[in-house]
Amino acid sequence: MAAPDQLMFARRLGPTGRLFIWFLIGVACVVADARYHALEGLRSGFSVLIQPLRVAMRAPNDMASELSGFFVRHRQLQQQRDALLAERAQQSLSVNVARELARENAELRGLLQLQTRPGLQVARAAMLYKGYDWFAQRITLDQGAGSGLRGGLPVMDARGLMGQVSRVFPGSSEVTLVSSPQQLTPILVERTGQRGLVAGTGQGRLELRYMPAQTDIRQGDRLLTSGIDRVYPAGLPVARVTRVSRSQSSPYLRVECLPLAGLEHSRAVLVLIAEPQIIQPPASKPAASKPQGGKS
Amino acid sequence: MINAAQKAGNWRRVMGTLAVAVLLEQLPWAGWVIELLPDFVLVGVLFWVLHQPAKVGFGLAFMLGLLADFQDGAVFGQHAIAYVIGVYVVLFLRLRLLQFDPLRQAAQLFPIFLAVQLIVLLVGWLAVTPPVGLGILMPVLGSTVLWYLIALFVRLLHGKGLQDHA
């Protein structure tokens, strides 16, 4: 069969054998990561390695915007300043009103002996990278555990809720966007106070789920976070309803919404760091509050 | 068979192009560009597998696949498995691919890129959210065993194979 001068066995494995070995290693990786979450260390290792590269690759972009900022016209700056001053005057009015309302609210809460809302602390971050995945829409921020970020914190831009911190590395973090498939956000309709759940569809849109067919909801309604999940603080703008349609096959309305935040183009974002709220059953009636105590 | 790319592909050049590919992926792409953005690393790996199979192979493709998994925040192994399978297909078709002019070569690589992307989807699907349990894969094993039994039976009955008796 084999010629006398030919090797009976090849010293190296053929491509099929090597493919098989690497395939098995790959399957082991998938199982270790998806089932046992054993590869988070590798992930933070990659983040430490890649983070400086990303910062470096962003530098030309930053420099270009610095340069174009330098050559902006004086007249344009003046116009912008005037617009900002007018806006500030308007906002200082509403700030006064809000301060008055907050004082009143605190007093009322004191009277009713309700829990006060936790104070919010804000961390600024910049978007570094946008991942492109079949299963989730994520962005990477340039702030991580070093600035006090934790998994689960809400992330906003100037216009609305962007998403939730899903993974934290030493110097960077990953945010799952609200438009990511299967990402749920509890909301209430600003006009009627009706509560509901928005889910991402994966195509930059949101869908308000499980609204019975007789619900009062119209095109243009704003959706705010309801705060009942204790993940998002109440009242953050999330989305605007773009289309309401009735389907023959489902008892629920089909409500399409567009997120208010610039999910694709916001570079500067805010991470809201709230103190973790620990719900303790009131000491006076321990027996009555038992079922609630376990659900914190 | 020795062509320009093969002669030019020394270690420094291979590593340099792959490093550039990795760096290009780190740019903060956004908007419509990201929809059309090629997978630079995959293109680089497959190119060097085609022209320098002794230097770039399964191991490097696997590592770069893990890096791609990290970048997309996906489950580790999705891109790694897909890249490795892509490398295998290119190695399998290597001599054929080297004979084509650039346009035809690109056209031949289109299904390979498509397959790699679909394998990413498939692996992620099975790993993250299988529609039903993975038990639905068990009939594959059953079918293989059944095939073995049938083949064994046929061989025992007819000798070597059926084609001679047709």
Interface residues (C-beta under 8 A of the other chain):
Chain A: P15 T16 R18 L19 I21 W22 F23 I25 G26 V27 A28 C29 V30 V31 A32 D33 A34 L39 L42 R43 F46 S47 I50 L53 R54 M57 R58 N61 M127 L128 Y129 K130 G131 Y132 D133 W134 F135 A136 R138 T140 S166 R167 E174 E264 H265 R267
Chain B: V22 L23 Q26 L27 P28 W29 A30 G31 I34 L37 G57 F58 G59 F62 G65 L66 L67 F70 Q71 D72 G73 A74 V75 F76 G77 Q78 A80 I81 V84 I85 V87 Y88 L91 F92 V120 L121 V123 G124 W125 L126 A127 V128 T129
